[in-house]
Amino acid sequence: MNATVMEPRMSRTRITPARIACAFAPASVGNVGVGFDLLGHSLAGAGDHAWVRRIDAPEVRIAAIHGCVPGLPMDPARNTAGAALLSLRQALGLEYGFELTLHKGIALGSGMGGSAASCVAALVAANALLAEPLSREALYRFALDGEAVSSGSRHGDNLGPMLLGGLVLASPEHLVRWSVPRAWYCALVHPHAVLETRRARAALAGSYELHDFVTQSTNLALVLAGCARSDATLVRAGLKDVLVEPRRAPLIPYFAQVKAAALDHHALGASISGAGPSVFGWYETRALAEAAAAAMQAAFAAGGVASDTWVSPINGPAASLCDEALPA
């Protein structure tokens, strides 16, 4: 088997609960072009930190939010990470509460899973404070509750990869981690622009042709089969988004030029990361991905748009506990 269906389950390991924990959740490439709201992979480098303190009061409160995103809601019910912790507390019937501090390392509206990263980091940290920590799969439903606050829908294409690492197929109920050759890398370029998820989703309104759904389904199957078989030819044949990319591309300045640069540097495929405006390409080696990232960045620069780049294994990291000090 090249993929394993992971059912929600609860760990039976008992620990002495700590009072505070820190977790880091990486960025992600949502949709991966052909898997709208279903497929994503984690991205090494950028990410969000969350510190969660166990408190006696039966509530969730947000103490502070630092980092690159100002003005986020401090009301837990309106904050994606806060809402996830509220959902966790309610489902488990906890008598105690949580105090949350966030450090944002991913810009919102970047197409890199910024809201999902805060949500997952908060849950992983809070989970470490439970007397009986849950599995990552069991945390998924609480993460979906948090993500819905930010994007308006319950989709796991960013959450799944952050929870499990690597390439993940995320249905509403299950997470399936998919095998990918270790040598394969992703190049991602984030232009210094914001494209709000709700606006990007609004661009998808309207009717679609049935033959486009058939083509997209075929392409998704080819990509997954190619990953499982380590067959770059299948991935190259399938990594073409015929449904979402045509409607969102006009929202991203110089997208056509940046995608062309990615493909000119031997990409297996290239498309919009998440809701955009970031653009990604898949490559068979790290060297190819690094060369492509520079070319994609140059294509944005030629249009006067500054950008940042990341090169990461497609088998990127999962969220993890860390030893970072709580910001003052």
TIVEX-813926 format. One line per field, with one value per atom (N, C-alpha, C): residue number from 1; residue in one letter; x, y, z. Coordinates in steps of 0.02 Angstrom, whole numbers, always signed. Atoms other than C-alpha are relative to their C-alpha. Layout:
BEGIN
seq = (NUM ...)
type = (A ...)
c1 = (X ...)
c2 = (Y ...)
c3 = (Z ...)
END
This chain:
BEGIN
seq = (1 1 1 2 2 2 3 3 3 4 4 4 5 5 5 6 6 6 7 7 7 8 8 8 9 9 9 10 10 10 11 11 11 12 12 12 13 13 13 14 14 14 15 15 15 16 16 16 17 17 17 18 18 18 19 19 19 20 20 20 21 21 21 22 22 22 23 23 23 24 24 24 25 25 25 26 26 26 27 27 27 28 28 28 29 29 29 30 30 30 31 31 31 32 32 32 33 33 33 34 34 34 35 35 35 36 36 36 37 37 37 38 38 38 39 39 39 40 40 40 41 41 41 42 42 42 43 43 43 44 44 44 45 45 45 46 46 46 47 47 47 48 48 48 49 49 49 50 50 50 51 51 51 52 52 52 53 53 53 54 54 54 55 55 55 56 56 56 57 57 57 58 58 58 59 59 59 60 60 60 61 61 61 62 62 62 63 63 63 64 64 64 65 65 65 66 66 66 67 67 67 68 68 68 69 69 69 70 70 70 71 71 71 72 72 72 73 73 73 74 74 74 75 75 75 76 76 76 77 77 77 78 78 78 79 79 79 80 80 80 81 81 81 82 82 82 83 83 83 84 84 84 85 85 85 86 86 86 87 87 87 88 88 88 89 89 89 90 90 90 91 91 91 92 92 92 93 93 93 94 94 94 95 95 95 96 96 96 97 97 97 98 98 98 99 99 99 100 100 100 101 101 101 102 102 102 103 103 103 104 104 104 105 105 105 106 106 106 107 107 107 108 108 108 109 109 109 110 110 110 111 111 111 112 112 112 113 113 113 114 114 114 115 115 115 116 116 116 117 117 117 118 118 118 119 119 119 120 120 120 121 121 121 122 122 122 123 123 123 124 124 124 125 125 125 126 126 126 127 127 127 128 128 128 129 129 129 130 130 130 131 131 131 132 132 132 133 133 133 134 134 134 135 135 135 136 136 136 137 137 137 138 138 138 139 139 139 140 140 140 141 141 141 142 142 142 143 143 143 144 144 144 145 145 145 146 146 146 147 147 147 148 148 148 149 149 149 150 150 150 151 151 151 152 152 152 153 153 153 154 154 154 155 155 155 156 156 156 157 157 157 158 158 158 159 159 159 160 160 160 161 161 161 162 162 162 163 163 163 164 164 164 165 165 165 166 166 166 167 167 167 168 168 168 169 169 169 170 170 170 171 171 171 172 172 172 173 173 173 174 174 174 175 175 175 176 176 176 177 177 177 178 178 178 179 179 179 180 180 180 181 181 181 182 182 182 183 183 183 184 184 184 185 185 185 186 186 186 187 187 187 188 188 188 189 189 189 190 190 190 191 191 191 192 192 192 193 193 193 194 194 194 195 195 195 196 196 196 197 197 197 198 198 198 199 199 199 200 200 200 201 201 201 202 202 202 203 203 203 204 204 204 205 205 205 206 206 206 207 207 207 208 208 208 209 209 209 210 210 210 211 211 211 212 212 212 213 213 213 214 214 214 215 215 215 216 216 216 217 217 217 218 218 218 219 219 219 220 220 220 221 221 221 222 222 222 223 223 223 224 224 224 225 225 225 226 226 226 227 227 227 228 228 228 229 229 229 230 230 230 231 231 231 232 232 232 233 233 233 234 234 234 235 235 235 236 236 236 237 237 237 238 238 238 239 239 239 240 240 240 241 241 241 242 242 242 243 243 243 244 244 244 245 245 245 246 246 246 247 247 247 248 248 248 249 249 249 250 250 250 251 251 251 252 252 252 253 253 253 254 254 254 255 255 255 256 256 256 257 257 257 258 258 258 259 259 259 260 260 260 261 261 261 262 262 262 263 263 263 264 264 264 265 265 265 266 266 266 267 267 267 268 268 268 269 269 269 270 270 270 271 271 271 272 272 272 273 273 273 274 274 274 275 275 275 276 276 276 277 277 277 278 278 278 279 279 279 280 280 280 281 281 281 282 282 282 283 283 283 284 284 284 285 285 285 286 286 286 287 287 287 288 288 288 289 289 289 290 290 290 291 291 291 292 292 292 293 293 293 294 294 294 295 295 295 296 296 296 297 297 297 298 298 298 299 299 299 300 300 300 301 301 301 302 302 302 303 303 303 304 304 304 305 305 305 306 306 306 307 307 307 308 308 308 309 309 309 310 310 310 311 311 311 312 312 312 313 313 313 314 314 314 315 315 315 316 316 316 317 317 317 318 318 318 319 319 319 320 320 320 321 321 321 322 322 322 323 323 323 324 324 324 325 325 325 326 326 326 327 327 327 328 328 328)
type = (M M M N N N A A A T T T V V V M M M E E E P P P R R R M M M S S S R R R T T T R R R I I I T T T P P P A A A R R R I I I A A A C C C A A A F F F A A A P P P A A A S S S V V V G G G N N N V V V G G G V V V G G G F F F D D D L L L L L L G G G H H H S S S L L L A A A G G G A A A G G G D D D H H H A A A W W W V V V R R R R R R I I I D D D A A A P P P E E E V V V R R R I I I A A A A A A I I I H H H G G G C C C V V V P P P G G G L L L P P P M M M D D D P P P A A A R R R N N N T T T A A A G G G A A A A A A L L L L L L S S S L L L R R R Q Q Q A A A L L L G G G L L L E E E Y Y Y G G G F F F E E E L L L T T T L L L H H H K K K G G G I I I A A A L L L G G G S S S G G G M M M G G G G G G S S S A A A A A A S S S C C C V V V A A A A A A L L L V V V A A A A A A N N N A A A L L L L L L A A A E E E P P P L L L S S S R R R E E E A A A L L L Y Y Y R R R F F F A A A L L L D D D G G G E E E A A A V V V S S S S S S G G G S S S R R R H H H G G G D D D N N N L L L G G G P P P M M M L L L L L L G G G G G G L L L V V V L L L A A A S S S P P P E E E H H H L L L V V V R R R W W W S S S V V V P P P R R R A A A W W W Y Y Y C C C A A A L L L V V V H H H P P P H H H A A A V V V L L L E E E T T T R R R R R R A A A R R R A A A A A A L L L A A A G G G S S S Y Y Y E E E L L L H H H D D D F F F V V V T T T Q Q Q S S S T T T N N N L L L A A A L L L V V V L L L A A A G G G C C C A A A R R R S S S D D D A A A T T T L L L V V V R R R A A A G G G L L L K K K D D D V V V L L L V V V E E E P P P R R R R R R A A A P P P L L L I I I P P P Y Y Y F F F A A A Q Q Q V V V K K K A A A A A A A A A L L L D D D H H H H H H A A A L L L G G G A A A S S S I I I S S S G G G A A A G G G P P P S S S V V V F F F G G G W W W Y Y Y E E E T T T R R R A A A L L L A A A E E E A A A A A A A A A A A A A A A M M M Q Q Q A A A A A A F F F A A A A A A G G G G G G V V V A A A S S S D D D T T T W W W V V V S S S P P P I I I N N N G G G P P P A A A A A A S S S L L L C C C D D D E E E A A A L L L P P P A A A)
c1 = (+43 +0 +44 -38 +63 -33 +34 -66 -39 +34 -146 -56 +56 -319 +6 -12 -300 -65 +63 -457 +13 -8 -482 +2 -4 -429 +33 -27 -377 +59 -57 -207 -19 +13 -212 +59 -58 -46 -17 +13 -65 +65 -58 +54 -19 +12 +72 -4 +7 +3 +48 -40 +121 -46 +41 +63 +5 -7 +128 +38 -34 +181 +3 -9 +245 +0 +0 +214 +10 -12 +266 -37 +34 +158 +27 -29 +234 -52 +43 +163 -19 +21 +80 -18 +25 +36 -68 +67 -152 -21 +30 -249 +49 -49 -87 -29 +28 -178 -60 +53 -284 -44 +38 -351 -34 +32 -461 -33 +25 -496 +14 -11 -434 +73 -69 -247 +48 -50 -99 +63 -61 +79 +32 -32 +179 +63 -55 +319 +49 -51 +480 +20 -24 +536 -47 +47 +394 -48 +49 +269 -20 +26 +176 +18 -10 +215 -61 +53 +85 +24 -13 +110 -68 +64 -34 +15 -7 -44 -65 +59 -162 -19 +23 -267 -59 +55 -393 -68 +64 -531 -24 +27 -645 -16 +9 -619 +62 -57 -506 +9 -13 -422 +65 -60 -293 +38 -41 -153 +33 -36 -58 +8 -16 -27 +57 -59 +145 +12 -21 +228 -23 +8 +189 -71 +70 -1 -31 +31 -70 -77 +72 -250 -43 +41 -306 -48 +48 -460 +28 -20 -424 -57 +56 -597 +9 -14 -568 -50 +51 -731 +8 -10 -677 +71 -69 -497 +6 -2 -457 +31 -32 -339 -43 +43 -453 -61 +60 -604 +16 -20 -509 +7 -7 -466 -68 +67 -646 -34 +30 -702 +29 -33 -574 -26 +24 -627 -70 +70 -811 -7 +6 -790 +25 -30 -682 -30 +30 -783 +51 -54 -627 -24 +18 -645 +46 -49 -494 -1 -1 -454 +70 -64 -314 +9 -19 -223 +49 -37 -150 +40 -41 -6 +23 -19 +28 +57 -48 +176 -9 +15 +128 +63 -56 +265 -23 +29 +147 -51 +48 +55 -68 +66 -133 -10 +11 -195 +60 -61 -30 -5 +3 -89 +47 -46 +25 -29 +32 -102 +10 -13 -80 -49 +49 -243 +4 -5 -224 +59 -60 -49 -11 +14 -107 -45 +48 -250 +35 -34 -140 +51 -50 +0 -33 +35 -124 -25 +26 -203 +56 -56 -36 +28 -24 +21 -49 +50 -142 -4 +3 -141 +53 -54 +24 -17 +20 -65 -56 +54 -200 +27 -20 -192 +4 -1 -230 +3 -6 -161 -34 +34 -257 +49 -39 -188 -8 +5 -156 -65 +62 -303 -61 +56 -418 -4 +0 -365 -31 +20 -422 -67 +67 -606 +0 -4 -560 +35 -34 -442 -49 +50 -585 -46 +43 -692 +36 -37 -554 +8 -10 -520 -64 +64 -705 -10 +7 -695 +35 -39 -563 -24 +14 -613 -73 +71 -798 -19 +16 -785 +46 -38 -723 +38 -42 -582 +68 -59 -428 +63 -60 -304 +62 -57 -193 +9 -3 -235 +32 -25 -199 +76 -73 -19 +36 -31 +19 -3 +8 -46 +44 -35 +36 +66 -60 +174 -8 +0 +205 -63 +57 +71 -59 +58 -102 -63 +67 -272 -48 +41 -399 -74 +72 -582 -30 +29 -706 +9 -5 -681 +68 -61 -513 +59 -63 -332 +40 -39 -229 +67 -67 -42 +24 -18 +24 +76 -72 +197 +23 -31 +309 +75 -73 +489 +36 -37 +609 +39 -40 +707 -41 +41 +559 -8 +3 +554 -52 +46 +437 +36 -21 +482 -62 +58 +361 +24 -15 +365 -61 +55 +258 +11 -6 +235 -25 +21 +216 -67 +69 +29 -46 +49 -127 -59 +60 -266 -42 +40 -401 -35 +30 -468 -72 +71 -649 -7 +3 -616 +20 -22 -523 -54 +54 -667 -59 +55 -793 +12 -16 -701 -20 +17 -753 -75 +73 -940 -16 +23 -1034 -1 +7 -1060 +65 -58 -930 -23 +15 -928 +17 -11 -943 +67 -63 -794 +60 -54 -686 +6 -2 -734 +33 -30 -688 +76 -72 -520 +35 -32 -483 +5 -2 -528 +55 -53 -414 +69 -65 -273 +18 -14 -290 +22 -19 -284 +70 -67 -129 +53 -49 -39 +9 -6 -78 +32 -31 -33 +74 -70 +128 +41 -36 +178 +10 -4 +139 +49 -44 +237 +69 -62 +379 +8 +1 +331 -11 +5 +369 -40 +37 +292 -75 +71 +120 -16 +12 +135 +1 -5 +189 -62 +61 +38 -61 +59 -82 -1 -2 -23 -18 +28 -133 -70 +64 -277 -43 +44 -419 -63 +60 -553 +11 -8 -487 +49 -52 -329 -25 +22 -415 -41 +43 -534 +38 -37 -407 +62 -61 -258 -5 +4 -325 +8 -7 -317 +73 -71 -127 +40 -40 -20 +60 -58 +107 +1 +3 +46 +24 -19 +67 +75 -72 +247 +36 -32 +290 -10 +12 +208 +44 -42 +301 +73 -68 +465 +8 -2 +424 +4 +2 +384 +63 -61 +535 +59 -54 +643 -17 +11 +579 -46 +48 +434 -41 +50 +325 -68 +61 +187 +5 -1 +153 -70 +66 +0 -1 +10 -72 +1 -1 -35 -59 +60 -196 -43 +41 -302 +42 -43 -149 +14 -32 -59 +66 -63 +89 -7 -2 +141 +52 -46 +223 +14 -16 +309 +30 -29 +359 +59 -61 +532 +28 -28 +626 +63 -58 +778 -1 -6 +821 +34 -36 +941 -47 +48 +803 -48 +46 +686 +32 -34 +815 +9 -7 +849 -67 +67 +663 -24 +22 +630 +31 -33 +757 -32 +30 +679 -71 +68 +502 +1 -7 +557 +19 -20 +639 -59 +59 +476 -46 +39 +383 +37 -39 +525 -3 +4 +514 -63 +61 +339 -2 -3 +395 -29 +29 +331 +55 -48 +446 -31 +26 +431 +51 -43 +501 -5 +0 +548 +14 -15 +550 +11 -12 +621 -4 +14 +559 -12 +23 +542 -76 +72 +366 -20 +8 +381 +22 -18 +384 -17 +9 +376 -72 +62 +227 +9 -4 +185 +33 -37 +291 +5 -14 +320 +70 -65 +466 +16 -24 +567 +7 -5 +546 -27 +22 +531 -62 +61 +365 +21 -18 +377 -19 +13 +385 -59)
c2 = (-60 +0 +62 -62 +172 +56 -50 +267 -35 +30 +234 +46 -38 +292 +2 -9 +363 +20 -14 +352 +38 -34 +471 -50 +43 +386 +38 -34 +434 -40 +33 +395 -16 +20 +303 +15 -16 +370 +55 -50 +461 +35 -38 +600 +47 -53 +725 +65 -59 +882 +56 -60 +1027 +60 -61 +1206 +44 -40 +1282 -42 +35 +1215 +46 -38 +1289 -49 +42 +1218 +45 -33 +1265 -38 +31 +1231 +31 -26 +1247 +27 -22 +1334 -61 +55 +1230 +25 -13 +1222 -33 +27 +1202 -13 +20 +1122 -40 +28 +1072 +0 -8 +1133 -43 +45 +979 -27 +27 +942 +54 -57 +1091 -21 +12 +1090 -70 +69 +910 -19 +23 +899 +56 -50 +990 -33 +25 +970 +54 -48 +1052 +28 -37 +1174 +19 -16 +1185 +73 -69 +1358 +45 -47 +1478 -38 +31 +1444 +46 -37 +1503 -37 +27 +1477 +16 -11 +1457 -23 +19 +1456 -5 +11 +1384 -15 +10 +1398 -28 +28 +1292 +46 -45 +1403 -32 +28 +1365 +21 -24 +1471 -42 +42 +1368 +41 -44 +1479 -2 -12 +1518 +74 -71 +1686 +8 -15 +1763 +56 -49 +1852 +50 -45 +1924 -35 +24 +1907 +42 -34 +1951 -20 +23 +1939 +44 -37 +1989 +19 -14 +2005 +41 -41 +2153 -3 -10 +2177 -62 +60 +1997 +2 -2 +1968 -30 +26 +1945 -39 +39 +1872 -72 +69 +1683 -28 +27 +1646 +26 -29 +1756 -10 +15 +1696 -74 +70 +1535 -46 +41 +1470 -2 -2 +1526 -44 +41 +1443 -74 +71 +1279 -23 +17 +1281 -2 +2 +1322 -66 +62 +1172 -60 +54 +1059 -3 -1 +1114 -27 +21 +1089 -75 +71 +918 -46 +41 +852 +14 -18 +935 +18 -17 +1008 +49 -46 +1093 +60 -55 +1204 +32 -36 +1326 +10 -12 +1390 +75 -68 +1555 -6 +8 +1577 +62 -53 +1681 -25 +19 +1678 +43 -38 +1729 -20 +14 +1744 +6 -1 +1696 -6 +5 +1674 +55 -53 +1820 -30 +21 +1800 +23 -17 +1805 -13 +14 +1732 -64 +64 +1562 -51 +46 +1476 -30 +31 +1420 +38 -40 +1564 -10 +10 +1541 -72 +71 +1351 -11 +11 +1362 +22 -22 +1463 -50 +48 +1342 -65 +63 +1186 +8 -11 +1259 +4 -6 +1305 -67 +65 +1132 -48 +45 +1039 +20 -22 +1146 -19 +16 +1125 -75 +73 +938 -26 +21 +924 +13 -17 +994 -46 +45 +860 -60 +60 +715 -60 +53 +600 +33 -33 +681 -39 +31 +647 -12 +9 +582 +61 -56 +707 -6 +9 +631 +23 -20 +662 +76 -74 +846 +32 -27 +866 +35 -31 +903 +67 -64 +1041 +52 -45 +1115 +23 -20 +1114 +54 -51 +1213 +67 -63 +1342 +30 -24 +1354 +32 -27 +1386 +72 -69 +1547 +48 -44 +1618 +0 +5 +1553 -6 +9 +1522 -69 +69 +1337 -48 +52 +1174 -41 +37 +1117 -14 +22 +1021 -4 +7 +1040 +32 -28 +1150 -34 +28 +1073 -69 +68 +893 -5 +3 +920 +28 -28 +1027 -49 +48 +893 -61 +63 +743 +7 -9 +815 -30 +28 +783 +16 -7 +763 -37 +29 +732 +13 -5 +698 +6 -15 +773 +3 -1 +726 +32 -28 +797 -45 +47 +640 -34 +40 +562 +40 -26 +609 -59 +52 +505 +30 -23 +536 -41 +31 +498 -3 +6 +434 +42 -42 +550 -15 +11 +519 +53 -47 +599 +52 -46 +680 +58 -51 +783 +61 -64 +966 +47 -53 +1114 +67 -71 +1293 +42 -45 +1424 +71 -71 +1610 +38 -40 +1729 +74 -71 +1902 +41 -43 +2046 +31 -20 +2057 -44 +37 +1999 -18 +22 +1896 -37 +29 +1862 -63 +64 +1685 +7 -8 +1741 +31 -30 +1848 -52 +51 +1706 -53 +49 +1588 +28 -31 +1712 -3 +3 +1706 -67 +66 +1523 -9 +6 +1559 -10 +11 +1504 -73 +69 +1348 -25 +34 +1223 -54 +53 +1103 -69 +67 +919 -29 +29 +874 +29 -27 +992 -37 +40 +895 -67 +65 +733 +8 -12 +806 +12 -15 +873 -63 +62 +706 -46 +40 +617 +26 -29 +738 -13 +15 +714 -72 +71 +526 -12 +8 +540 +24 -27 +648 -48 +45 +530 -66 +63 +376 +11 -15 +459 +6 -5 +502 -69 +65 +327 -46 +42 +246 +31 -38 +375 +10 -7 +406 +73 -71 +585 +12 -8 +557 +6 -5 +527 +66 -64 +679 +57 -52 +787 +1 +3 +727 +27 -17 +764 +67 -61 +921 +61 -54 +1038 +15 -20 +1131 +33 -27 +1158 +32 -27 +1212 +66 -57 +1337 +51 -47 +1412 +50 -49 +1490 +57 -52 +1587 +43 -39 +1642 +35 -29 +1680 +75 -73 +1855 +41 -36 +1901 +7 +0 +1874 +33 -35 +2002 -42 +34 +1920 -75 +72 +1746 -40 +38 +1687 -2 -3 +1745 -42 +38 +1666 -75 +71 +1500 -23 +18 +1502 -11 +8 +1526 -66 +64 +1377 -59 +54 +1266 -2 -3 +1325 -32 +29 +1258 -72 +72 +1079 -20 +18 +1083 -60 +52 +929 +31 -39 +1058 +61 -62 +1231 +29 -29 +1322 +49 -46 +1434 -40 +31 +1388 +25 -19 +1385 +47 -51 +1536 +52 -49 +1632 +57 -8 +1743 -39 +38 +1624 -49 +45 +1515 -54 +54 +1344 -42 +50 +1216 -61 +62 +1034 -20 +17 +970 -67 +66 +805 +4 -7 +876 +69 -65 +1015 +52 -47 +1093 +31 -27 +1110 +49 -43 +1185 +67 -63 +1314 +45 -40 +1369 +29 -24 +1382 +55 -52 +1483 +68 -62 +1613 +29 -23 +1621 +26 -22 +1636 +68 -64 +1776 +55 -49 +1864 +20 -16 +1853 +49 -50 +1942 +67 -62 +2070 +39 -34 +2107 +42 -39 +2169 +50 -47 +2273 -27 +30 +2150 -37 +34 +2100 -65 +64 +1923 -36 +44 +1792 -71 +68 +1614 -51 +57 +1445 -61 +64 +1280 -53 +49 +1129 -68 +66 +941 -2 +10 +894 -39 +33 +776 +48 -50 +928 -22 +19 +929 +6 -8 +909 +51 -43 +1028 -38 +33 +994 +45 -39 +1047 +29 -33 +1166 +33 -28 +1253 +76 -72 +1433 +35 -37 +1558 +41 -40 +1647 +73 -70 +1823 +44 -46 +1962 +45)
c3 = (+0 +0 +0 +3 -43 +38 -40 +57 +55 -56 +225 +23 -26 +278 +75 -71 +451 +35 -34 +559 +64 -64 +706 +57 -58 +866 +57 -59 +1041 +28 -33 +1116 +72 -68 +1282 +46 -41 +1343 +50 -51 +1508 +18 -20 +1555 +56 -48 +1693 -38 +43 +1611 +18 -9 +1588 +7 -6 +1616 -62 +60 +1454 -53 +55 +1283 -60 +62 +1121 -59 +61 +947 -61 +65 +770 -53 +57 +617 -64 +62 +443 -48 +55 +292 -43 +43 +157 -69 +67 -27 -5 +3 -34 -72 +64 -178 -44 +47 -269 -70 +67 -424 -12 +23 -459 +56 -56 -283 +40 -34 -240 +65 -68 -52 +26 -19 -45 +10 +3 -76 +19 -18 +0 +25 -32 +60 +40 -44 +196 -32 +29 +160 +55 -51 +261 -5 -1 +314 +39 -32 +351 +45 -44 +490 +57 -57 +644 +65 -67 +829 +43 -49 +965 +68 -70 +1154 +34 -35 +1253 +73 -73 +1442 +28 -33 +1544 +58 -53 +1658 +36 -41 +1796 -26 +23 +1721 -59 +54 +1605 -62 +58 +1453 -43 +44 +1307 -7 +10 +1300 -39 +40 +1185 +34 -37 +1277 -47 +45 +1128 -68 +67 +941 -27 +25 +874 -73 +66 +705 -57 +63 +527 -18 +16 +535 +56 -52 +634 -4 +0 +685 +0 -2 +705 +60 -55 +815 +64 -66 +1000 +32 -23 +1028 -24 +21 +1028 -50 +45 +940 -71 +67 +793 -26 +19 +787 -15 +21 +695 +52 -52 +830 +63 -59 +970 -8 +13 +889 +3 -3 +871 +73 -71 +1057 +35 -27 +1101 -18 +22 +999 +38 -38 +1084 +71 -70 +1259 +5 -3 +1222 -12 +17 +1143 +56 -53 +1285 +69 -64 +1423 +53 -46 +1502 +53 -54 +1670 +3 +2 +1638 -69 +62 +1500 -27 +33 +1388 -12 +20 +1365 -58 +63 +1191 -17 +30 +1124 -68 +68 +937 -26 +39 +832 -73 +70 +649 -42 +47 +527 -72 +67 +378 -8 +14 +303 -20 +23 +284 -72 +70 +106 -44 +38 +45 -42 +33 -16 +30 -33 +109 +65 -58 +239 +65 -60 +361 +56 -54 +455 +26 -21 +458 +47 -41 +532 +72 -69 +682 +35 -27 +709 +21 -14 +700 +55 -52 +806 +68 -64 +943 +24 -20 +942 +22 -18 +946 +68 -66 +1093 +55 -51 +1187 +12 -6 +1153 +48 -45 +1247 +73 -68 +1401 +26 -20 +1404 +39 -37 +1527 -47 +50 +1379 -69 +65 +1220 -56 +57 +1060 -57 +60 +897 -45 +47 +757 -40 +38 +662 +40 -42 +810 +9 -4 +814 -62 +66 +633 +3 +0 +669 +36 -35 +790 -45 +47 +660 -54 +49 +533 +29 -32 +657 +1 -1 +672 -70 +68 +485 -28 +25 +451 +22 -23 +553 -47 +43 +437 -72 +72 +265 -16 +13 +285 -22 +19 +241 +37 -36 +317 -52 +48 +203 +32 -35 +255 -41 +42 +112 +29 -37 +221 +68 -68 +390 +1 +2 +342 -4 +5 +284 +62 -59 +436 +58 -54 +554 -9 +13 +470 -36 +40 +361 -69 +66 +177 -40 +44 +43 +29 -34 +116 -40 +27 +41 +58 -59 +161 -19 +7 +155 +63 -61 +282 +61 -55 +388 +8 -1 +343 -27 +26 +315 -28 +31 +194 -21 +19 +187 -59 +63 +13 -8 +10 -28 -58 +52 -130 +2 -1 -184 +40 -43 -60 -40 +40 -201 -29 +32 -263 +45 -36 -213 -30 +20 -222 +2 -1 -268 +7 -10 -203 +3 +1 -236 +23 -28 -134 -17 +15 -211 +59 -55 -90 -17 +14 -117 +41 -40 -25 -45 +34 -102 +51 -53 +27 -25 +19 +27 -22 +18 +22 -69 +67 -132 -53 +47 -217 -9 +7 -180 -38 +37 -248 -75 +71 -415 -31 +25 -430 -11 +9 -435 -74 +68 -590 -19 +24 -694 -30 +28 -755 -48 +48 -901 +30 -25 -860 -23 +25 -970 +37 -40 -865 +66 -61 -707 -14 +17 -794 -9 +11 -849 +67 -65 -674 +42 -38 -594 -26 +30 -716 +20 -17 -679 +73 -70 -491 +8 -5 -512 -27 +28 -622 +48 -47 -494 +59 -57 -349 -20 +23 -451 -14 +14 -509 +63 -64 -330 +30 -31 -268 -37 +40 -411 -13 +14 -410 -75 +73 -592 -19 +16 -642 -64 +62 -814 +13 -17 -738 +33 -33 -626 -51 +51 -772 -45 +40 -871 +38 -38 -729 +35 -41 -639 -41 +41 -741 +25 -28 -659 -53 +51 -782 +29 -31 -656 +35 -45 -529 -27 +23 -603 -53 +50 -756 +29 -29 -643 +50 -49 -514 -29 +29 -626 -12 +10 -672 +64 -63 -486 +21 -19 -482 -55 +50 -575 -22 +30 -693 +13 -12 -653 -61 +60 -833 -9 +8 -838 +52 -54 -671 -11 +15 -717 -58 +57 -883 +22 -25 -790 +37 -36 -679 -49 +48 -827 -43 +41 -926 +37 -40 -784 +21 -6 -802 +57 -52 -680 -22 +13 -666 -10 +6 -656 +44 -40 -586 +1 -6 -524 +59 -55 -389 +66 -66 -208 +40 -37 -109 -40 +33 -148 -36 +30 -209 +48 +66 -246 -8 +8 -213 -58 +57 -360 +17 -16 -344 -62 +51 -454 +35 -26 -423 -44 +36 -471 +24 -16 -474 +43 -43 -383 +34 -34 -261 -45 +43 -387 -51 +48 -516 +34 -35 -387 +18 -18 -331 -61 +61 -510 -21 +19 -544 +46 -47 -386 -18 +20 -442 -63 +62 -615 +11 -15 -546 +36 -35 -429 -49 +51 -577 -44 +41 -675 +36 -38 -535 +0 -4 -521 -65 +65 -707 -6 -1 -674 +58 -55 -525 +65 -60 -394 +39 -43 -250 +25 -22 -184 +45 -40 -65 -29 +26 -110 +54 -43 -23 -44 +33 -82 +54 -52 +14 -30 +22 -2 -2 +0 -52 +62 -65 +97 +55 -49 +209 +72 -70 +400 +24 -36 +514 +56 -58 +656 +57 -54 +809 +61 -60 +988 -5 +3 +1012 +67 -63 +1148 -2 +6 +1092 +62 -59 +1234 -17 +8 +1257 -11 +12 +1181 +59 -55 +1307 -17)
END
